[in-house]
Amino acid sequence: MNVLITGFGPFGEDEENPSGEIAGALHGTTIAGGSVRSVVLPVSSDRVAELLQAELAGGTPDVLLLLGVATGRAAPSVERVAVNVRDFPMPDNDGRQAVDEPVVAEGPAAYLSALPIKAIVAGWRAAGLPGYVSNTAGTYLCNQAFYLARHLTAGTGCRTGFIHVPASPASIAARGVTDTPIPTMDLTTTTSAIRSAVETTLCHRGADVDLAAGALD
C-alpha cells in the first residue's frame, strides 16, 4: 500500500507551516503496512496544480492525504467537501489573488472526501486525541489542492482527502503579542493525529461509521 501525504510551505506572516513539517516528519515511515512518501506543496495557485499533476503522473497512491494549517482552529479537522471555487482572501506567495475563479473549468461544483471521515474522528477519540469533521475547507489554496486532488484521482479508488491542523506554538509565538490568544497544538500531537488518520484510512473497510459530527454553522 502506498500513501502520499502533502503539506504546504510557509506563507503570509508565518515563517513555518506545521502541515509541511508534519508531512516531512512522516516521509519514509511505514503506517499500518503503508509506505509513506511526502511532498511539500508551494503556496502558489499555479504551481500547486503543476506539482500535484506531476506527482500523480507516475501512478495513483492508495491513499492521498493533503494537509494544511488553519490558524484559529483548536484541533485537527478532517474536511468533508472541496468546492470548485478559488476566492482568495489574500494573494498567494506569487502575488496572485484569484477572485471567483473555478479550480477546474467545467468541473463538478464539489467533491466529497473519499476518506472515512467519521471513522477518522472515532479513531482520534479512541486514542484520546482531539479532532472533528469540518464542513468547509475555505476558498484558498487548501481547498484548491483538495478539489484538484479529488478531481485527478476520481474513479481510481484512491482514498483522497484533506485535514487541517492548528497552528504550532512556535509559529504563533513568532508573531509576538496579539490582542486575542490564538489556539495552538504541538507538532507531536498533530503528527500523532495524522498518523492515526492514515492508519484508520488504510484499515477501515466498508461504509463509514455512524457518528454524529454535524455542525449548526
N, C-alpha and C positions, 0 to 999 in steps of 0.2 A: 504494500500500500504506500502511495506517495502523497505527501502533504506539502502544499505550498502555502507559506504564510507571508503576507506582505504587511509592511508598516510604512509610515511616512517619515521623511526627514523634517528638520526644523522649519518653522515658518512664523511669520508675524513677529511678535516681540520675544518669543521664546527661543533660546539657543539650543534646546534639546527637545526631542519628541519621544515620549515614552513608548509610543507604538512602534517606532523604528528600533528602539533599544530592546523591547521585548522580542520582536521578530529576530533581531540579531542574536539574542541570548539563546533562542531555540533552534537556530540554524545548526544542522548537523546532528541533532539529537534524534532519538527514537521514542515515539509515544505510542503505546498500545500496539506495537508492531509496525507503526507507520514511520517511514523515513522522512524527516522534515528538512525542507530547503526553504530559505528565507530570502526575501528581496526587499530593499528599502526603496519606496517609490518617491519620485520628486514631487514637490508641491507645485505642480505645473499642469494646467488643463491639457495642453498639447502633448507634453512629454509623457504624462502618466498613461495616456491611451496608447502611445507607441510602445512603451515598455511592457504593458500588460499583454499586448498583442504579440510582442516578441517572445515573452516568457511562455506563452501558451502555444506558440507555433511549433515547438518541438514535441508536444504531446500534452494531453489534459491530465492533471493530477486527480487522485481520488477525492481529495478534499482541498478546496481553495478557501482559506480563511484570511480575510482582509482586516486589518486593524487601523484604527485612527484614534486620536485624542479628542475628547470632548471636555474642554475646560469648563468647570462648573458642575459637572456630574460627579456624584459622590461614590459611584460604584460602576463596575463594568456593565455594559448594556448591550445585549445581543439585538441587532436590528431586525425588524420584521419585514421591511419593504424598502426598495430603492425606486425612486421616481425618475422619469425621463425629463429632467429639467436641470439646467445649470443657472442659478441665480445667485451670484457670488456676493456676499456682504462685504468683501474686501478683495483686492487684487491677489492673484497667486504670486509665487516667487519670481515669475517672469513679467509681472506687471499687468497681466491680463485679467480683466474683470468681466466675465460673461454675465449677461443680463437676459433672462427669459429665453435661453437657448436650449434646444434638446441635447441630451447626451448622445443619442443616436437618431439621426433623421429618419422618420417613418418607423421608429422602433415602438414597441408597446408602451403604454402610459406608465407601467410599473412592472416590477418583478418582485415576487415574494422570495424571501430567503429559502435556500434549499437545505439549510441546516435544520436539525431537530431542535428548534429554539427553546421549546418548553422543557425538553429533556436536559438541555444545557443548564437552564436555570435550576432545575431539580437537582442536577449534579452539583452545582455550586452550593445549594442549600445543604445537601447531604455532607459536603466537605467543610461546612462552616464558613463558606465564602459568600460575601455579599454579591448581588447582581440581580438584574431584572431584564424584562423584554422592553425594548424601546420601539415606538411606532413612528419615529422619524429619524432619518439619518442626515437631516438638513438638506441644503441645496448647494453645498460647497464641494470640495474635492473628494471628501469621504463618500458622499452619495454618488458622485460621478464614477468613482472607481468601483463601488459596489454594483451600480447598474451595469457598467461596461463589463465587469467580470461575469455577471449573470448572463448578459447578452452573449458573450463569447463562449460560455460553457453550456448554454441552453441545449437540452436534448442529448447531452453527453453522459449523463449520470454522475457528473462531478457535483459533490455537495459543496456549494458555494454560498458564502455568507459573510457578514460583517459584524465586528464587535468594536464598540467604542470603549476606550479605557479612560479613567480620570487622569488629570494632570499629576505629575510627580511632585513630591515636596521640593526637590531641588529647582525645578522649573518655576514654581511659584515663588520660592524664596528669592530667586534671581530678579524678580520683578520689584522687590523692595516692599515697602509698606503699602497696603491697599486699604481703602475705606471699609470694604466688606471682606471677611475671610473667604477664601476660595477652597473648596474641598480638594483634598489630595489623597493619593493612595501610593504606598511604597511599591517599588518595582518588584520586590519579592512576591508580594501578594497578588499583584496584577498578572505577573508571569505564571503563578500557580493557577489563576483563574483561566488563563488562555490554554495552559496545558490541559486542564480539566475539560475545557470545551472541545479541544481536539480529541481527547480520549473518548468523550461521550459521542462525538460525531462518528468516530471510527467504529465504535462498539454498538451503537444503537441500531436496532432493526425494526422495521415495521412503522406503523403510524406514530406520530409524536405523542408524548404523554398528555394525559388530561390534567391540565394545571391552569387554574385561573391566573392570568397575568395581564389582563387588560388594563386600560387607563381611562380616566374621565376627561383628561385633557391632553 
